[in-house]
Each structure stands twice: as C-alpha cells, then as structure tokens.
C-alpha cells in the first residue's frame, strides 16, 4: 500500500467515525479524539469506494470501542454511506460507547452490525444483544435509532428490565475479542 492509499484509508476511517459520533447521542469529545485501528490487514479500493480491515480488528476513538473479525466501509463518491462490522464463526462483533458524561456505557454484540449513516441507525443482526442502563434486549434483529434514541427489537425478543430508578450496569456484555 503506497502513501496515498494509506492517507486516504486513514481519512476514510476518520470520516466514518466522525459520522458515527456526530449522528449518535454520544460524547461530543469522541470525534476530537485520535482514531486508532489495529488489524492484521487493511485494503483500500478507492475506485470502488470501499475499504476492508481484517483480522481481529480493534477500533477506538474516544469512548467508542469496536471489536470485530473484519469491518467493511462503503464510501461512494468519497462520502460514507454505511459500514458492516462482522464477527467470525465463534465470536460476535462488539461495540460500546459512552452516550454522555455521567451515563453508563451502551453496549451491543451481534454476529453482524450495520451502521447506516443516512438513516442514523445501527442494526444488530443475528444473536443480538443491546444493553443500555442495565436494561437488556435480546433478539435476532435489533435496530437502534441514534438520533431519536429509540430501540426496536424484532424476531422473538427477550427483554430484561431492572426495577428501581437507578440505572444498572451493562458490564456483563463483553467483547469476545479481548
């Protein structure tokens, strides 16, 4: 990979995360933090508007942490439209983020996670778990509207709610990659 490709790959990834943190109910400082991606390989297909990070991918920026087997980022005409985050045969993809100061981490795992920038939504697909304030949703398909802070679970759902007024913890939801 030449210098131009590495630079474009870094800019593309930074743009992707800026979109994620701008549209989500998230710490405003996340987008100002350094972006770090660790993976076994990275491939940029600029003409196709497509980048692939493979092999135990760990992506961090501020409070955002994503662990996956591989991540595919789509950016036709140099603008991110969506990203697909994959687990492997034995491990699910994982994300966590601190929505705002004083609030506990939002966490989720699934076989596949799709971030749809143009819809302000995150889709957790296949053996999905979404946890916020200790309240947990499990199902085959969970859609989270980051702009409206609305979660919709479909395809036989199990919900677990904690009694009381104090928010609980989602610390039992962990990355399979650590």
DASULNOR-V537385 format. One record per backbone hydrogen bond with DSSP energy under -0.5 kcal/mol. CO is the residue of the C=O (numbers start at 0). NH is the residue of the N-H. Records with the same first field share a line. If there is no record, write none. Layout:
CO->NH ; NH
This chain:
1->5
2->6
3->7
4->8
5->9
6->10
7->11
8->12
9->13
10->14
11->15
12->16
13->17
14->18
15->19
16->20
17->21
18->22
19->23
23->25
26->29
28->31 ; 32
29->32
33->61
35->59
37->57
40->53
42->51
44->47 ; 48 ; 49
45->48
48->74
49->44
50->72
51->42
52->70
53->39 ; 40
54->39
56->67
57->37
58->65
59->35
60->63
63->60
64->95
65->58
66->93
67->56
68->54
69->85
70->52
71->83
72->50
73->80 ; 81
74->77
75->78
80->116 ; 117
81->73
82->114
83->71 ; 85
84->112
85->68 ; 69
90->87
91->175
92->109
93->66
94->107
95->64
96->98 ; 105
97->26
99->102
103->98
105->96
106->130
107->94
108->128
109->92
110->86
111->124
112->84 ; 114
113->115 ; 122
114->82 ; 116
115->118 ; 119 ; 120
116->119
119->145 ; 146
120->115
121->123 ; 143
122->113 ; 124
123->141
124->110 ; 111
125->110
127->138
128->108
129->136
130->106
131->134
132->167
134->131
135->159
136->129
137->157
138->127
139->125
140->153
141->123
142->144 ; 151
143->121 ; 145
144->148 ; 149
149->144
151->142
153->139 ; 140
154->139
157->137
159->135
169->172
171->173
174->177
